[in-house]
Amino acid sequence: MDVSDNGGNTYLIRPNYQHKFKPAAVKECIHEILREQLSGVQYDPEEVPGLSRSLAECIKNKLKDMGFDRYKLVVQVVIGEQRGETVMMASRCFWDADTDNYAEDVFMNDSLFCVAAAFGCYYC
């Protein structure tokens, strides 16, 4: 029985170079989406939960179109009110440094700030 005929597993433990998660390209994608969708937007606490979900979904869909085969994509979006205060964020992940990576971008205007991070984790 030929495995390639029925779409069986290929058991790749490393991504091909052209399909590797590319942080620079992902950062540019995130930057474009945040700029397009948040320019001129004023902070409204009632709108923020829906806006955060919408942005995360938009970023995830755009990243899927970029062709990162066999990557699980996790997108996190945080939106807060711009009040001149310091905000510090951190994240930790347990992953394979050879195949997994992340990209992030920050958008700010007079009313709000937005931090978006996309994590790409390769799976076999």
Secondary structure, 3 states (H helix, E strand, C coil): CCHHHHCCCCCCCCCCHHHCCCHHHHHHHHHHHHHHHHCCCCCCCCCHHHHHHHHHHHHHHHHHHCCCCCEEEEEEEEEEECCCCCCCCCCCCCCCCCCCEEEEEEEECCCEEEEEEEEEEECC
